[in-house]
Amino acid sequence: MALRMAQSLKQTEEKIFNRVQAELVFYTATDFFEKGLDAAKEFDKVARSDMKKFDIWRLSFPICNLSFSLELILKLLVDFSEEKNHHHTHDLYKLYFAIPESFRLSIENHFETCGAHNHHFPNWIITPTHLVAEPSRTETVKIKIEDALKRCKLSYINFRYLYEKSNEIYYFDFKTLIKLLHSSLAVAKSHLEGLGIIATLH
């Protein structure tokens, strides 16, 4: 009897911890997204108006914030799958395809139908001395997301340690990843509200 009570108490404590942890991860990811988005808009404004004043270091803050936000929200969604071995990776491509397919379909549907975050960010190719805006391409949502994740999968690591890799060339698809982040957060929010983990906001 005492053993069953102890096991029940342990399970209750684990459920409470998991609920608190999920809420913390969701709101942390949201905060990183908002800060990164503001910085990306500010950077884009400066880069468009006077490229001569562009400094590579200005990219570290928005890209690290956006990449880490996406990493957090994908890891949260991975927790609702059978895949439990992706928590020690920063690889956004692996994380995205580790979440349940139902979540991916909901994210891609939201990406395609939602009108938010349609700010026209260029897809920047970043060299040690200047930026190159990649020409826009027409692709399906699924291919657009997969391509962005493949090419930007380690952005958090690359731009966090940008000062160590000053001679390399990087790519960052601001527009697709910001839209993907917004869609992932929306799907996660809906799921957590359905579980009663976070309150429904009207």
N, C-alpha and C positions, 0 to 999 in steps of 0.2 A: 504493500500500500504506500509506504513512504517512498519507495523507489519510483513508483508510477507518478506520485506527486512531484518528485524532484525532476523527473523527465518532462512532465507537463509544464513545470515552471521554466525549465531550460528552453523548451520549444517556444513558450510565450515570450521569453526574453529575446530569443533570436528573431522572432517575428517583429517585435518592437524595434530592435536594432536595425533590421532590414528596412523597415518602413522609414525610420529616421534617416538612414543612410541614403535611401532612394530620394527622399525629399531634398536632402543636402546636396546630392550630386546634381539633381535637376536644377535647383536654383543657382548653384555654382556655375554650371554650364551656361545658364541663361545670362548670368552676370558677365562672364567672359565674352559671350557673344555680343552683348550690347556695347561693352567697352571696345571690343575689337572692331565692330561695325562703325562706331563713331570715329575711331582712329583711321580706318580704311577710307571713309568719306573725306576726312581731312587731308589724308595723304593724296588721294585722287585729285582733289581740288588743287593742291600745290603742284602736283606733277603735270596737270593739264595747263596750268597758267604759266609756269616758268620751269621748264625742265632743267635749266642751268643750275638751279638751286637744289636740285635733287641730290640727296645723300642716301646711300644704300641702307644705312642704319635705321632710317625712318620706317623701313618695312618690317623690322623685327617685331615691334609691338603689335601691330594689327594682325600679322600673319600668325604669330605665336598664340595670341588670344583666340583667334578664330579656329585654328587647328586644334588647340587644346579643348576648346568648347565642344567641337565635333567629336573628339576622342572621348570625352566624358559622357556625352549623351549616347554615343554608340555603345560604350561599355555598360551603361545602364540598361540599354535594350538587350544586350547580350545576356544579361542576367535572367531574362525571360525566355531563354532558349536552353537547349541541351549543351551548348558550347560554353564551357566554363574555363577554358584554358587560354583565353586571349587577353587577360587583364594585365599582362606584363609586356604588352606591345604598344608601340605608338603608331603602328601601321594602319592608316585609315582604311585602306582597301580591304585588308584582312578583316578588320572590325565590322565594316559594312556588310560583308558577305557572311559574317558569323551570326548576325541577328536573324530572327525568324523571318521567313519569306513574307508572311502576312504583314509584318512591319515595313519591309522594303516596298511592297506594293502600295501600302498606304502612304508612305513617304513620297514615292514617285507620282502617285495620283495628286497629292497635295502640291507637289512641285509644279505639276502641269496646270493645275486649276487655280491656284492661289495667285492673286495679283500683287501680293506684298513683295517688297525688296526687288523691284525691277529696275533699280538704279543701274545704269549702263557702265559697269566697271569693265575696263579692258582686261584681257587675259595677258598678264605681263610676263615677258621673258626677261629675267633679271641677269645682267652681266656685271662684271666687276666695275664697269665705268658708266653704264647707262641702261635705260629701259628700252625694250622693243615691244610694241603692242601687237600681239598676234591677230591676224585677220579673223573675224567672226566666221563661224561655220554653222551650217544647218544640220542638226542631228536630232535623233529621237531623244527623249528625256533619259531613257535607260542608258543609251550609249554616251550621252553627254556626262552623266553622273559617273559612269564607270571610267571614262577617259580621264576626267578630272581627278578621281581618286587614285588612279594608277600613277599619274604624273605628279601628284601632290601628296602621296601617301606618307612621306616622312617630313613634311613641311615643318612640323613642330621641332624636330631635331635639327634640321638644316638651318632654320632661321633663329633658333635659340642660340646656336653656336656659329652664327654668321661670321663673327670676327675671326674664327679659326679657318674659314673656307672662303677667303676673299677672292680667290682666283677661279672659282667655279661658276657655272651658269645654272640658274634655277628657273622654274616655271611656277606661277601661281594663278589659278583660275578663280579670281575673286568672285565674279558674278555667279558661277555655278555653285561654288562651295558656300557662299552666303545664303543662297536660295535653298541649298540642301540642308544647311544648318537650321534655318527657319522651319523647314518642313519636318525635320527630325525632332525638333523641340515641340512642334505642334502635335505630332503623333505621340510622343512620349507623354506630353501633358494630358492628352485625352485618355491615354491608357492609365496613368496614375490617378486621374480623377475617377475613372471607372472603378478602380480598386479602393478608392477612398483614402489614398495616401496623401493627396493634396486636395485642398478645397476647390470646388468649382467656382470660377470667377465669372460674374455676369457683367 
